[in-house]
Amino acid sequence: MKYYVGAYASSPCNNGWNAQLESELYSALKQDNRIAGLEHPFTGLLHSEDDEWFLNNIAPHWNYVFTCVPGIMAALKNNPAFGIASDDEEGRLQAVAFLQKARDAIAKLNAHCGKPAVTAIQIQTAPNQTQARASTDALKKSLTEIQSWDWQGARIIIEHCDTLIDGQTPAKGFLTLSQEINALKEINAQHNSNMGLTINWGRSVIEARSAEGAIEHIQQAHDAGLLCGLMFSGASGEGTAYGAWRDSHMPHAKETPEIPGAEGSLMSTAEIHKCQQIANYKNLPVVGIKLGIRPADASLEERLGYIDAALTILDSAQ
């Protein structure tokens, strides 16, 4: 089994872009035969700093899963009504145009690789509903358009982010999983498309304020016949360096002295394995990890140690 790694979250470039440091990270990842490729952040360009650097540093055998959440969060700072589920038509159209840029970036990467290298693109159902109105109708309108484009084999996947829950401040505040499921099922049926869902462990746990949230969402997406991705980022309710109920890509829990892990993380080995089993993960096209590392000045070796430990946990599932 091979996994996607959201290397951008683990990057040592905390004080600005450093091509040498990033090259060292990529060089190390290329040596790990458990890695299928990268979960790659899309912010409007193929690479946020340097397309040519990216193309010159990737491995020929890698595949990719684009994630749009970094670009979406940046866009929301400028326009809180931005998003494919926005009831504000201007904000919705801006989000659709953003995805057109993503499609173009996928075409550029595929052309460089000489193959359809992008397995999927993960999109998110912004806006934050504490800032702007969102609806299933707006989402369906957007999905109808984007599923009609030529994605060169990349599967469109909604990555569920936490929604609004009474009495708690959301990290993202996007649509509910049920709304996303209903929209996907309707548009897939109408257009014979195969759009699906990714469950990000930490984002579901942030929504539920419990590790059970990930299990429930995996089961819900699986039962709907839409589950095609499972990404492991952790979360905690404790006031650690990662913050309480923050979408900071907290690593797996610290369980033994000699193996890297994050104190207070709810994402234990047992919880990871439970989710893998429920998801029937070996049949999913997208399974991977995305880890933010603290402290910010952690060395490259320390960062790679966390990635290695997380991949070892995934591989040890029975």
ChimeraX commands (.cxc) that place a marker at each C-alpha (Angstrom):
marker #1 position 0.00,0.00,0.00 radius 0.5
marker #1 position 1.28,3.45,-0.91 radius 0.5
marker #1 position 0.19,6.75,0.60 radius 0.5
marker #1 position -0.04,10.43,-0.28 radius 0.5
marker #1 position 1.91,12.85,1.89 radius 0.5
marker #1 position 0.89,16.48,2.38 radius 0.5
marker #1 position 4.54,17.51,2.50 radius 0.5
marker #1 position 3.73,21.22,2.40 radius 0.5
marker #1 position 2.35,21.02,5.95 radius 0.5
marker #1 position 5.58,19.41,7.19 radius 0.5
marker #1 position 7.90,21.75,5.31 radius 0.5
marker #1 position 10.89,23.30,7.11 radius 0.5
marker #1 position 10.30,26.58,5.23 radius 0.5
marker #1 position 8.68,28.40,8.14 radius 0.5
marker #1 position 10.48,31.70,7.65 radius 0.5
marker #1 position 9.74,32.12,3.97 radius 0.5
marker #1 position 10.54,30.18,0.83 radius 0.5
marker #1 position 13.87,28.37,0.88 radius 0.5
marker #1 position 14.42,26.33,-2.27 radius 0.5
marker #1 position 17.40,24.46,-0.83 radius 0.5
marker #1 position 15.54,23.33,2.29 radius 0.5
marker #1 position 12.52,22.30,0.27 radius 0.5
marker #1 position 14.72,20.37,-2.17 radius 0.5
marker #1 position 16.21,18.47,0.76 radius 0.5
marker #1 position 12.71,17.55,1.94 radius 0.5
marker #1 position 11.68,16.32,-1.50 radius 0.5
marker #1 position 14.92,14.39,-1.94 radius 0.5
marker #1 position 14.27,12.49,1.28 radius 0.5
marker #1 position 10.65,11.75,0.37 radius 0.5
marker #1 position 11.69,10.36,-3.00 radius 0.5
marker #1 position 13.61,7.62,-1.21 radius 0.5
marker #1 position 10.56,6.31,0.67 radius 0.5
marker #1 position 8.86,3.62,-1.39 radius 0.5
marker #1 position 5.72,3.83,0.76 radius 0.5
marker #1 position 4.92,7.24,-0.75 radius 0.5
marker #1 position 2.65,7.26,-3.80 radius 0.5
marker #1 position 3.13,10.98,-4.23 radius 0.5
marker #1 position 2.09,14.34,-2.80 radius 0.5
marker #1 position -1.07,15.94,-1.58 radius 0.5
marker #1 position -0.25,19.19,-3.31 radius 0.5
marker #1 position -1.59,22.60,-2.22 radius 0.5
marker #1 position -3.22,24.69,-4.94 radius 0.5
marker #1 position -3.19,28.43,-4.36 radius 0.5
marker #1 position -3.75,29.72,-7.88 radius 0.5
marker #1 position -0.56,28.53,-9.57 radius 0.5
marker #1 position 0.90,25.05,-9.98 radius 0.5
marker #1 position 3.40,25.94,-7.25 radius 0.5
marker #1 position 2.94,28.92,-4.95 radius 0.5
marker #1 position 6.58,30.02,-5.34 radius 0.5
marker #1 position 8.13,28.55,-8.47 radius 0.5
marker #1 position 6.53,26.21,-11.01 radius 0.5
marker #1 position 9.86,25.30,-12.57 radius 0.5
marker #1 position 11.45,24.48,-9.22 radius 0.5
marker #1 position 8.53,22.16,-8.51 radius 0.5
marker #1 position 8.71,20.39,-11.85 radius 0.5
marker #1 position 12.47,19.94,-11.48 radius 0.5
marker #1 position 12.22,18.47,-7.97 radius 0.5
marker #1 position 9.35,15.99,-8.14 radius 0.5
marker #1 position 9.91,12.26,-8.59 radius 0.5
marker #1 position 9.03,10.73,-11.97 radius 0.5
marker #1 position 7.02,7.95,-10.31 radius 0.5
marker #1 position 4.90,10.20,-8.07 radius 0.5
marker #1 position 1.21,10.86,-8.49 radius 0.5
marker #1 position -0.67,13.80,-6.98 radius 0.5
marker #1 position -3.80,14.82,-5.16 radius 0.5
marker #1 position -4.44,18.54,-5.42 radius 0.5
marker #1 position -6.01,20.19,-2.38 radius 0.5
marker #1 position -7.64,23.56,-2.84 radius 0.5
marker #1 position -8.05,24.50,0.82 radius 0.5
marker #1 position -4.91,26.72,1.06 radius 0.5
marker #1 position -6.08,28.82,-1.88 radius 0.5
marker #1 position -9.65,28.92,-0.63 radius 0.5
marker #1 position -8.62,30.13,2.82 radius 0.5
marker #1 position -6.48,32.86,1.26 radius 0.5
marker #1 position -9.36,33.94,-0.98 radius 0.5
marker #1 position -11.78,34.09,1.97 radius 0.5
marker #1 position -9.58,36.74,3.59 radius 0.5
marker #1 position -10.27,39.01,0.62 radius 0.5
marker #1 position -13.88,38.01,0.04 radius 0.5
marker #1 position -15.77,36.22,2.84 radius 0.5
marker #1 position -18.45,35.21,0.31 radius 0.5
marker #1 position -15.98,33.24,-1.84 radius 0.5
marker #1 position -16.82,29.57,-2.32 radius 0.5
marker #1 position -18.47,26.99,-4.55 radius 0.5
marker #1 position -21.38,26.78,-2.07 radius 0.5
marker #1 position -21.81,30.54,-1.77 radius 0.5
marker #1 position -25.23,32.08,-2.22 radius 0.5
marker #1 position -23.43,35.23,-3.33 radius 0.5
marker #1 position -23.19,34.72,-7.08 radius 0.5
marker #1 position -20.05,36.80,-7.48 radius 0.5
marker #1 position -18.31,34.83,-4.73 radius 0.5
marker #1 position -19.46,31.53,-6.24 radius 0.5
marker #1 position -18.22,32.47,-9.70 radius 0.5
marker #1 position -14.86,33.54,-8.27 radius 0.5
marker #1 position -14.53,30.08,-6.73 radius 0.5
marker #1 position -15.44,28.38,-10.01 radius 0.5
marker #1 position -12.83,30.51,-11.80 radius 0.5
marker #1 position -10.29,29.45,-9.17 radius 0.5
marker #1 position -11.02,25.81,-10.01 radius 0.5
marker #1 position -10.51,26.57,-13.69 radius 0.5
marker #1 position -6.98,27.65,-12.77 radius 0.5
marker #1 position -6.56,24.38,-10.90 radius 0.5
marker #1 position -7.63,22.46,-13.99 radius 0.5
marker #1 position -5.03,24.35,-16.03 radius 0.5
marker #1 position -2.33,23.58,-13.43 radius 0.5
marker #1 position -3.24,19.89,-13.57 radius 0.5
marker #1 position -2.86,19.97,-17.36 radius 0.5
marker #1 position 0.58,21.60,-17.00 radius 0.5
marker #1 position 1.73,18.97,-14.50 radius 0.5
marker #1 position 0.41,16.11,-16.61 radius 0.5
marker #1 position 2.15,17.49,-19.69 radius 0.5
marker #1 position 5.44,17.63,-17.79 radius 0.5
marker #1 position 5.00,14.09,-16.45 radius 0.5
marker #1 position 3.90,12.67,-19.78 radius 0.5
marker #1 position 1.02,10.89,-18.09 radius 0.5
marker #1 position -2.22,11.61,-16.19 radius 0.5
marker #1 position -0.32,12.06,-12.92 radius 0.5
marker #1 position -3.10,13.70,-10.89 radius 0.5
marker #1 position -5.32,11.14,-9.19 radius 0.5
marker #1 position -7.80,13.61,-7.72 radius 0.5
marker #1 position -8.54,17.19,-6.86 radius 0.5
marker #1 position -9.99,17.87,-3.40 radius 0.5
marker #1 position -12.38,20.81,-3.29 radius 0.5
marker #1 position -14.04,22.31,-0.22 radius 0.5
marker #1 position -17.51,23.77,0.28 radius 0.5
marker #1 position -16.74,27.34,1.36 radius 0.5
marker #1 position -17.73,29.94,2.50 radius 0.5
marker #1 position -17.60,30.03,6.29 radius 0.5
marker #1 position -21.26,30.35,7.22 radius 0.5
marker #1 position -20.49,32.70,10.10 radius 0.5
marker #1 position -19.42,35.20,7.41 radius 0.5
marker #1 position -21.64,34.51,4.40 radius 0.5
marker #1 position -24.62,32.45,3.31 radius 0.5
marker #1 position -24.10,29.04,1.72 radius 0.5
marker #1 position -26.46,26.39,0.37 radius 0.5
marker #1 position -26.75,23.02,-1.29 radius 0.5
marker #1 position -28.38,24.68,-4.29 radius 0.5
marker #1 position -25.32,26.86,-4.87 radius 0.5
marker #1 position -23.05,23.85,-4.46 radius 0.5
marker #1 position -25.05,21.83,-7.00 radius 0.5
marker #1 position -24.84,24.69,-9.48 radius 0.5
marker #1 position -21.05,24.74,-9.13 radius 0.5
marker #1 position -20.67,20.96,-9.29 radius 0.5
marker #1 position -22.78,20.80,-12.45 radius 0.5
marker #1 position -20.35,23.11,-14.19 radius 0.5
marker #1 position -17.04,21.75,-12.96 radius 0.5
marker #1 position -17.89,18.09,-13.57 radius 0.5
marker #1 position -18.34,18.93,-17.25 radius 0.5
marker #1 position -14.71,20.02,-17.69 radius 0.5
marker #1 position -11.87,17.84,-18.92 radius 0.5
marker #1 position -9.91,16.98,-15.78 radius 0.5
marker #1 position -7.58,14.58,-17.62 radius 0.5
marker #1 position -8.48,11.70,-15.32 radius 0.5
marker #1 position -8.37,13.58,-12.02 radius 0.5
marker #1 position -11.37,12.68,-9.87 radius 0.5
marker #1 position -13.29,15.53,-8.24 radius 0.5
marker #1 position -13.55,14.93,-4.50 radius 0.5
marker #1 position -15.19,17.10,-1.89 radius 0.5
marker #1 position -13.02,17.10,1.22 radius 0.5
marker #1 position -15.33,17.58,4.16 radius 0.5
marker #1 position -14.38,20.35,6.58 radius 0.5
marker #1 position -16.05,21.13,9.88 radius 0.5
marker #1 position -19.45,22.79,9.74 radius 0.5
marker #1 position -21.34,25.08,12.11 radius 0.5
marker #1 position -22.26,23.56,15.45 radius 0.5
marker #1 position -24.29,25.47,18.03 radius 0.5
marker #1 position -22.15,26.71,20.89 radius 0.5
marker #1 position -18.73,26.26,19.28 radius 0.5
marker #1 position -16.49,28.36,17.07 radius 0.5
marker #1 position -15.79,26.57,13.76 radius 0.5
marker #1 position -12.37,26.16,12.22 radius 0.5
marker #1 position -13.90,26.30,8.72 radius 0.5
marker #1 position -17.71,26.48,9.06 radius 0.5
marker #1 position -18.49,25.00,5.63 radius 0.5
marker #1 position -21.49,22.84,4.63 radius 0.5
marker #1 position -22.55,19.75,6.55 radius 0.5
marker #1 position -21.51,16.31,5.37 radius 0.5
marker #1 position -25.17,15.48,4.69 radius 0.5
marker #1 position -25.51,18.51,2.44 radius 0.5
marker #1 position -22.39,17.52,0.53 radius 0.5
marker #1 position -23.59,13.93,0.16 radius 0.5
marker #1 position -27.00,15.01,-1.11 radius 0.5
marker #1 position -25.47,17.36,-3.68 radius 0.5
marker #1 position -22.96,14.80,-4.91 radius 0.5
marker #1 position -25.54,12.03,-5.27 radius 0.5
marker #1 position -27.91,14.26,-7.22 radius 0.5
marker #1 position -25.31,15.65,-9.63 radius 0.5
marker #1 position -23.61,12.28,-10.11 radius 0.5
marker #1 position -26.96,10.74,-11.01 radius 0.5
marker #1 position -27.90,13.56,-13.38 radius 0.5
marker #1 position -24.60,13.64,-15.24 radius 0.5
marker #1 position -23.23,10.12,-14.81 radius 0.5
marker #1 position -20.21,11.58,-13.02 radius 0.5
marker #1 position -18.16,9.95,-10.26 radius 0.5
marker #1 position -17.41,12.72,-7.82 radius 0.5
marker #1 position -16.76,11.52,-4.28 radius 0.5
marker #1 position -15.78,12.43,-0.74 radius 0.5
marker #1 position -12.62,12.57,1.33 radius 0.5
marker #1 position -12.80,12.44,5.11 radius 0.5
marker #1 position -9.99,14.33,6.80 radius 0.5
marker #1 position -9.66,12.80,10.28 radius 0.5
marker #1 position -8.84,15.99,12.12 radius 0.5
marker #1 position -11.49,18.13,10.47 radius 0.5
marker #1 position -14.24,15.68,11.36 radius 0.5
marker #1 position -12.94,15.41,14.92 radius 0.5
marker #1 position -12.87,19.21,15.23 radius 0.5
marker #1 position -16.51,19.29,14.18 radius 0.5
marker #1 position -17.62,16.60,16.65 radius 0.5
marker #1 position -15.15,17.55,19.42 radius 0.5
marker #1 position -14.51,13.81,19.62 radius 0.5
marker #1 position -12.58,11.07,17.82 radius 0.5
marker #1 position -15.97,9.49,17.16 radius 0.5
marker #1 position -16.63,12.25,14.64 radius 0.5
marker #1 position -14.16,10.75,12.17 radius 0.5
marker #1 position -15.68,7.29,12.53 radius 0.5
marker #1 position -19.21,8.60,12.01 radius 0.5
marker #1 position -18.25,10.60,8.93 radius 0.5
marker #1 position -16.32,7.73,7.36 radius 0.5
marker #1 position -19.31,5.44,7.90 radius 0.5
marker #1 position -21.72,8.04,6.52 radius 0.5
marker #1 position -19.66,8.62,3.37 radius 0.5
marker #1 position -19.10,4.88,2.93 radius 0.5
marker #1 position -22.80,4.08,3.29 radius 0.5
marker #1 position -23.58,6.73,0.67 radius 0.5
marker #1 position -21.21,5.02,-1.76 radius 0.5
marker #1 position -19.10,8.16,-2.04 radius 0.5
marker #1 position -16.04,7.53,0.14 radius 0.5
marker #1 position -12.87,7.63,-1.94 radius 0.5
marker #1 position -10.36,9.40,0.28 radius 0.5
marker #1 position -9.06,9.25,3.84 radius 0.5
marker #1 position -6.47,11.75,5.04 radius 0.5
marker #1 position -4.99,11.63,8.53 radius 0.5
marker #1 position -4.34,14.92,10.29 radius 0.5
marker #1 position -4.79,15.05,14.04 radius 0.5
marker #1 position -6.57,17.34,16.49 radius 0.5
marker #1 position -6.86,17.97,20.20 radius 0.5
marker #1 position -9.02,19.79,22.68 radius 0.5
marker #1 position -6.00,20.60,24.81 radius 0.5
marker #1 position -4.13,23.89,24.79 radius 0.5
marker #1 position -0.95,22.56,23.19 radius 0.5
marker #1 position 1.28,24.29,20.64 radius 0.5
marker #1 position -1.21,23.07,18.02 radius 0.5
marker #1 position -4.14,24.86,19.66 radius 0.5
marker #1 position -7.43,23.51,20.96 radius 0.5
marker #1 position -9.72,22.28,18.16 radius 0.5
marker #1 position -7.64,24.01,15.53 radius 0.5
marker #1 position -7.07,22.74,12.00 radius 0.5
marker #1 position -3.30,22.74,12.47 radius 0.5
marker #1 position -2.58,19.23,11.10 radius 0.5
marker #1 position -1.53,17.91,14.49 radius 0.5
marker #1 position 0.47,14.66,14.22 radius 0.5
marker #1 position -0.50,11.31,15.69 radius 0.5
marker #1 position -0.37,10.81,19.47 radius 0.5
marker #1 position 2.84,10.36,21.41 radius 0.5
marker #1 position 2.62,6.75,22.60 radius 0.5
marker #1 position 6.19,5.60,23.18 radius 0.5
marker #1 position 9.28,7.60,24.19 radius 0.5
marker #1 position 11.35,6.65,21.16 radius 0.5
marker #1 position 8.75,7.28,18.42 radius 0.5
marker #1 position 7.81,10.86,17.40 radius 0.5
marker #1 position 4.29,11.99,18.25 radius 0.5
marker #1 position 2.31,14.93,19.64 radius 0.5
marker #1 position 1.31,15.04,23.29 radius 0.5
marker #1 position -2.45,15.42,23.61 radius 0.5
marker #1 position -3.32,14.32,20.08 radius 0.5
marker #1 position -6.54,12.31,19.85 radius 0.5
marker #1 position -5.26,10.57,16.72 radius 0.5
marker #1 position -3.89,7.45,18.38 radius 0.5
marker #1 position -2.70,4.32,16.61 radius 0.5
marker #1 position -5.87,2.54,17.70 radius 0.5
marker #1 position -8.12,5.29,16.28 radius 0.5
marker #1 position -6.19,5.34,12.99 radius 0.5
marker #1 position -6.48,1.58,12.58 radius 0.5
marker #1 position -10.17,1.65,13.47 radius 0.5
marker #1 position -10.81,4.22,10.74 radius 0.5
marker #1 position -8.74,2.31,8.19 radius 0.5
marker #1 position -10.81,-0.79,8.83 radius 0.5
marker #1 position -14.18,0.96,8.64 radius 0.5
marker #1 position -13.14,2.71,5.43 radius 0.5
marker #1 position -11.88,-0.49,3.78 radius 0.5
marker #1 position -8.91,1.74,3.05 radius 0.5
marker #1 position -7.02,-0.53,0.67 radius 0.5
marker #1 position -9.79,0.01,-1.89 radius 0.5
marker #1 position -9.65,3.81,-1.69 radius 0.5
marker #1 position -7.80,5.77,-4.38 radius 0.5
marker #1 position -6.61,8.37,-1.85 radius 0.5
marker #1 position -5.15,7.54,1.58 radius 0.5
marker #1 position -2.50,9.63,3.25 radius 0.5
marker #1 position -1.14,11.88,5.96 radius 0.5
marker #1 position -0.73,15.62,6.44 radius 0.5
marker #1 position 1.28,16.64,9.49 radius 0.5
marker #1 position 2.18,20.04,10.84 radius 0.5
marker #1 position 5.28,19.94,13.03 radius 0.5
marker #1 position 5.97,21.87,16.23 radius 0.5
marker #1 position 8.10,23.58,17.28 radius 0.5
marker #1 position 8.42,25.74,14.17 radius 0.5
marker #1 position 12.20,25.41,14.23 radius 0.5
marker #1 position 12.14,21.60,14.21 radius 0.5
marker #1 position 14.89,20.20,12.02 radius 0.5
marker #1 position 14.32,18.48,8.70 radius 0.5
marker #1 position 15.34,15.19,10.33 radius 0.5
marker #1 position 12.72,15.65,13.04 radius 0.5
marker #1 position 10.06,16.39,10.46 radius 0.5
marker #1 position 10.95,13.32,8.43 radius 0.5
marker #1 position 10.80,11.29,11.64 radius 0.5
marker #1 position 7.15,12.25,12.14 radius 0.5
marker #1 position 6.32,11.33,8.54 radius 0.5
marker #1 position 8.09,7.99,8.87 radius 0.5
marker #1 position 6.28,7.22,12.14 radius 0.5
marker #1 position 2.86,8.05,10.67 radius 0.5
marker #1 position 3.44,5.90,7.57 radius 0.5
marker #1 position 4.59,3.06,9.81 radius 0.5
marker #1 position 1.32,3.32,11.77 radius 0.5
marker #1 position -0.74,3.16,8.56 radius 0.5
marker #1 position 1.26,0.19,7.33 radius 0.5
marker #1 position 0.80,-1.69,10.60 radius 0.5
marker #1 position -2.99,-1.90,10.25 radius 0.5
marker #1 position -4.29,-5.45,10.18 radius 0.5
marker link #1:1,2 radius 0.2
marker link #1:2,3 radius 0.2
marker link #1:3,4 radius 0.2
marker link #1:4,5 radius 0.2
marker link #1:5,6 radius 0.2
marker link #1:6,7 radius 0.2
marker link #1:7,8 radius 0.2
marker link #1:8,9 radius 0.2
marker link #1:9,10 radius 0.2
marker link #1:10,11 radius 0.2
marker link #1:11,12 radius 0.2
marker link #1:12,13 radius 0.2
marker link #1:13,14 radius 0.2
marker link #1:14,15 radius 0.2
marker link #1:15,16 radius 0.2
marker link #1:16,17 radius 0.2
marker link #1:17,18 radius 0.2
marker link #1:18,19 radius 0.2
marker link #1:19,20 radius 0.2
marker link #1:20,21 radius 0.2
marker link #1:21,22 radius 0.2
marker link #1:22,23 radius 0.2
marker link #1:23,24 radius 0.2
marker link #1:24,25 radius 0.2
marker link #1:25,26 radius 0.2
marker link #1:26,27 radius 0.2
marker link #1:27,28 radius 0.2
marker link #1:28,29 radius 0.2
marker link #1:29,30 radius 0.2
marker link #1:30,31 radius 0.2
marker link #1:31,32 radius 0.2
marker link #1:32,33 radius 0.2
marker link #1:33,34 radius 0.2
marker link #1:34,35 radius 0.2
marker link #1:35,36 radius 0.2
marker link #1:36,37 radius 0.2
marker link #1:37,38 radius 0.2
marker link #1:38,39 radius 0.2
marker link #1:39,40 radius 0.2
marker link #1:40,41 radius 0.2
marker link #1:41,42 radius 0.2
marker link #1:42,43 radius 0.2
marker link #1:43,44 radius 0.2
marker link #1:44,45 radius 0.2
marker link #1:45,46 radius 0.2
marker link #1:46,47 radius 0.2
marker link #1:47,48 radius 0.2
marker link #1:48,49 radius 0.2
marker link #1:49,50 radius 0.2
marker link #1:50,51 radius 0.2
marker link #1:51,52 radius 0.2
marker link #1:52,53 radius 0.2
marker link #1:53,54 radius 0.2
marker link #1:54,55 radius 0.2
marker link #1:55,56 radius 0.2
marker link #1:56,57 radius 0.2
marker link #1:57,58 radius 0.2
marker link #1:58,59 radius 0.2
marker link #1:59,60 radius 0.2
marker link #1:60,61 radius 0.2
marker link #1:61,62 radius 0.2
marker link #1:62,63 radius 0.2
marker link #1:63,64 radius 0.2
marker link #1:64,65 radius 0.2
marker link #1:65,66 radius 0.2
marker link #1:66,67 radius 0.2
marker link #1:67,68 radius 0.2
marker link #1:68,69 radius 0.2
marker link #1:69,70 radius 0.2
marker link #1:70,71 radius 0.2
marker link #1:71,72 radius 0.2
marker link #1:72,73 radius 0.2
marker link #1:73,74 radius 0.2
marker link #1:74,75 radius 0.2
marker link #1:75,76 radius 0.2
marker link #1:76,77 radius 0.2
marker link #1:77,78 radius 0.2
marker link #1:78,79 radius 0.2
marker link #1:79,80 radius 0.2
marker link #1:80,81 radius 0.2
marker link #1:81,82 radius 0.2
marker link #1:82,83 radius 0.2
marker link #1:83,84 radius 0.2
marker link #1:84,85 radius 0.2
marker link #1:85,86 radius 0.2
marker link #1:86,87 radius 0.2
marker link #1:87,88 radius 0.2
marker link #1:88,89 radius 0.2
marker link #1:89,90 radius 0.2
marker link #1:90,91 radius 0.2
marker link #1:91,92 radius 0.2
marker link #1:92,93 radius 0.2
marker link #1:93,94 radius 0.2
marker link #1:94,95 radius 0.2
marker link #1:95,96 radius 0.2
marker link #1:96,97 radius 0.2
marker link #1:97,98 radius 0.2
marker link #1:98,99 radius 0.2
marker link #1:99,100 radius 0.2
marker link #1:100,101 radius 0.2
marker link #1:101,102 radius 0.2
marker link #1:102,103 radius 0.2
marker link #1:103,104 radius 0.2
marker link #1:104,105 radius 0.2
marker link #1:105,106 radius 0.2
marker link #1:106,107 radius 0.2
marker link #1:107,108 radius 0.2
marker link #1:108,109 radius 0.2
marker link #1:109,110 radius 0.2
marker link #1:110,111 radius 0.2
marker link #1:111,112 radius 0.2
marker link #1:112,113 radius 0.2
marker link #1:113,114 radius 0.2
marker link #1:114,115 radius 0.2
marker link #1:115,116 radius 0.2
marker link #1:116,117 radius 0.2
marker link #1:117,118 radius 0.2
marker link #1:118,119 radius 0.2
marker link #1:119,120 radius 0.2
marker link #1:120,121 radius 0.2
marker link #1:121,122 radius 0.2
marker link #1:122,123 radius 0.2
marker link #1:123,124 radius 0.2
marker link #1:124,125 radius 0.2
marker link #1:125,126 radius 0.2
marker link #1:126,127 radius 0.2
marker link #1:127,128 radius 0.2
marker link #1:128,129 radius 0.2
marker link #1:129,130 radius 0.2
marker link #1:130,131 radius 0.2
marker link #1:131,132 radius 0.2
marker link #1:132,133 radius 0.2
marker link #1:133,134 radius 0.2
marker link #1:134,135 radius 0.2
marker link #1:135,136 radius 0.2
marker link #1:136,137 radius 0.2
marker link #1:137,138 radius 0.2
marker link #1:138,139 radius 0.2
marker link #1:139,140 radius 0.2
marker link #1:140,141 radius 0.2
marker link #1:141,142 radius 0.2
marker link #1:142,143 radius 0.2
marker link #1:143,144 radius 0.2
marker link #1:144,145 radius 0.2
marker link #1:145,146 radius 0.2
marker link #1:146,147 radius 0.2
marker link #1:147,148 radius 0.2
marker link #1:148,149 radius 0.2
marker link #1:149,150 radius 0.2
marker link #1:150,151 radius 0.2
marker link #1:151,152 radius 0.2
marker link #1:152,153 radius 0.2
marker link #1:153,154 radius 0.2
marker link #1:154,155 radius 0.2
marker link #1:155,156 radius 0.2
marker link #1:156,157 radius 0.2
marker link #1:157,158 radius 0.2
marker link #1:158,159 radius 0.2
marker link #1:159,160 radius 0.2
marker link #1:160,161 radius 0.2
marker link #1:161,162 radius 0.2
marker link #1:162,163 radius 0.2
marker link #1:163,164 radius 0.2
marker link #1:164,165 radius 0.2
marker link #1:165,166 radius 0.2
marker link #1:166,167 radius 0.2
marker link #1:167,168 radius 0.2
marker link #1:168,169 radius 0.2
marker link #1:169,170 radius 0.2
marker link #1:170,171 radius 0.2
marker link #1:171,172 radius 0.2
marker link #1:172,173 radius 0.2
marker link #1:173,174 radius 0.2
marker link #1:174,175 radius 0.2
marker link #1:175,176 radius 0.2
marker link #1:176,177 radius 0.2
marker link #1:177,178 radius 0.2
marker link #1:178,179 radius 0.2
marker link #1:179,180 radius 0.2
marker link #1:180,181 radius 0.2
marker link #1:181,182 radius 0.2
marker link #1:182,183 radius 0.2
marker link #1:183,184 radius 0.2
marker link #1:184,185 radius 0.2
marker link #1:185,186 radius 0.2
marker link #1:186,187 radius 0.2
marker link #1:187,188 radius 0.2
marker link #1:188,189 radius 0.2
marker link #1:189,190 radius 0.2
marker link #1:190,191 radius 0.2
marker link #1:191,192 radius 0.2
marker link #1:192,193 radius 0.2
marker link #1:193,194 radius 0.2
marker link #1:194,195 radius 0.2
marker link #1:195,196 radius 0.2
marker link #1:196,197 radius 0.2
marker link #1:197,198 radius 0.2
marker link #1:198,199 radius 0.2
marker link #1:199,200 radius 0.2
marker link #1:200,201 radius 0.2
marker link #1:201,202 radius 0.2
marker link #1:202,203 radius 0.2
marker link #1:203,204 radius 0.2
marker link #1:204,205 radius 0.2
marker link #1:205,206 radius 0.2
marker link #1:206,207 radius 0.2
marker link #1:207,208 radius 0.2
marker link #1:208,209 radius 0.2
marker link #1:209,210 radius 0.2
marker link #1:210,211 radius 0.2
marker link #1:211,212 radius 0.2
marker link #1:212,213 radius 0.2
marker link #1:213,214 radius 0.2
marker link #1:214,215 radius 0.2
marker link #1:215,216 radius 0.2
marker link #1:216,217 radius 0.2
marker link #1:217,218 radius 0.2
marker link #1:218,219 radius 0.2
marker link #1:219,220 radius 0.2
marker link #1:220,221 radius 0.2
marker link #1:221,222 radius 0.2
marker link #1:222,223 radius 0.2
marker link #1:223,224 radius 0.2
marker link #1:224,225 radius 0.2
marker link #1:225,226 radius 0.2
marker link #1:226,227 radius 0.2
marker link #1:227,228 radius 0.2
marker link #1:228,229 radius 0.2
marker link #1:229,230 radius 0.2
marker link #1:230,231 radius 0.2
marker link #1:231,232 radius 0.2
marker link #1:232,233 radius 0.2
marker link #1:233,234 radius 0.2
marker link #1:234,235 radius 0.2
marker link #1:235,236 radius 0.2
marker link #1:236,237 radius 0.2
marker link #1:237,238 radius 0.2
marker link #1:238,239 radius 0.2
marker link #1:239,240 radius 0.2
marker link #1:240,241 radius 0.2
marker link #1:241,242 radius 0.2
marker link #1:242,243 radius 0.2
marker link #1:243,244 radius 0.2
marker link #1:244,245 radius 0.2
marker link #1:245,246 radius 0.2
marker link #1:246,247 radius 0.2
marker link #1:247,248 radius 0.2
marker link #1:248,249 radius 0.2
marker link #1:249,250 radius 0.2
marker link #1:250,251 radius 0.2
marker link #1:251,252 radius 0.2
marker link #1:252,253 radius 0.2
marker link #1:253,254 radius 0.2
marker link #1:254,255 radius 0.2
marker link #1:255,256 radius 0.2
marker link #1:256,257 radius 0.2
marker link #1:257,258 radius 0.2
marker link #1:258,259 radius 0.2
marker link #1:259,260 radius 0.2
marker link #1:260,261 radius 0.2
marker link #1:261,262 radius 0.2
marker link #1:262,263 radius 0.2
marker link #1:263,264 radius 0.2
marker link #1:264,265 radius 0.2
marker link #1:265,266 radius 0.2
marker link #1:266,267 radius 0.2
marker link #1:267,268 radius 0.2
marker link #1:268,269 radius 0.2
marker link #1:269,270 radius 0.2
marker link #1:270,271 radius 0.2
marker link #1:271,272 radius 0.2
marker link #1:272,273 radius 0.2
marker link #1:273,274 radius 0.2
marker link #1:274,275 radius 0.2
marker link #1:275,276 radius 0.2
marker link #1:276,277 radius 0.2
marker link #1:277,278 radius 0.2
marker link #1:278,279 radius 0.2
marker link #1:279,280 radius 0.2
marker link #1:280,281 radius 0.2
marker link #1:281,282 radius 0.2
marker link #1:282,283 radius 0.2
marker link #1:283,284 radius 0.2
marker link #1:284,285 radius 0.2
marker link #1:285,286 radius 0.2
marker link #1:286,287 radius 0.2
marker link #1:287,288 radius 0.2
marker link #1:288,289 radius 0.2
marker link #1:289,290 radius 0.2
marker link #1:290,291 radius 0.2
marker link #1:291,292 radius 0.2
marker link #1:292,293 radius 0.2
marker link #1:293,294 radius 0.2
marker link #1:294,295 radius 0.2
marker link #1:295,296 radius 0.2
marker link #1:296,297 radius 0.2
marker link #1:297,298 radius 0.2
marker link #1:298,299 radius 0.2
marker link #1:299,300 radius 0.2
marker link #1:300,301 radius 0.2
marker link #1:301,302 radius 0.2
marker link #1:302,303 radius 0.2
marker link #1:303,304 radius 0.2
marker link #1:304,305 radius 0.2
marker link #1:305,306 radius 0.2
marker link #1:306,307 radius 0.2
marker link #1:307,308 radius 0.2
marker link #1:308,309 radius 0.2
marker link #1:309,310 radius 0.2
marker link #1:310,311 radius 0.2
marker link #1:311,312 radius 0.2
marker link #1:312,313 radius 0.2
marker link #1:313,314 radius 0.2
marker link #1:314,315 radius 0.2
marker link #1:315,316 radius 0.2
marker link #1:316,317 radius 0.2
marker link #1:317,318 radius 0.2
view
